[in-house]
Amino acid sequence: MFSKKHAQPTPSGPRPPMASNTMASTSSTFSVIGSDVTIKGDISASTELHVDGRIEGDITCASLVQGEASEVHGAIEAESARLAGTVKGSISARELVVLKSARIEGDVHYDALTIEQGAQVDGRFAPRAAQQAKAATPASAGQPPKNGDDEPKLTLAR
């Protein structure tokens, strides 16, 4: 009790600094923008992003989950996206799910697409391969895909 041993830090006490290569910077598995939040500006996330509020700007993330009451006024670029609210802007996603409550005004680029019955989309659909072909050099234009994995897929959900 009265020894001269150094006190050990408690869980609520000070902690030793973490090395920069530890998981401290990636400990969060997703970020949430609540229904009472409005953001004016672009958003970039390296993990999953849940949006229940209003975004006035472009979103770039690994995965996007949009709530029914949320609004996005800007472009969306994600590996996967599950949209249930309003989007006014272009969308580019490898895997895209458009739920029946979604209202989209803008062009949609995808690799795999699922649309629930009742979803509203005012824009053009095109596979991302077509979008990437426009940006490709003329030397690669007109060449067939190297394997069957490059073919876009469309799934209609009930």
Order of alpha helices (4+ residues) and beta strands (2+ residues): beta-beta-beta-beta-beta-beta-beta-beta-beta-beta-beta-beta-beta-alpha-beta
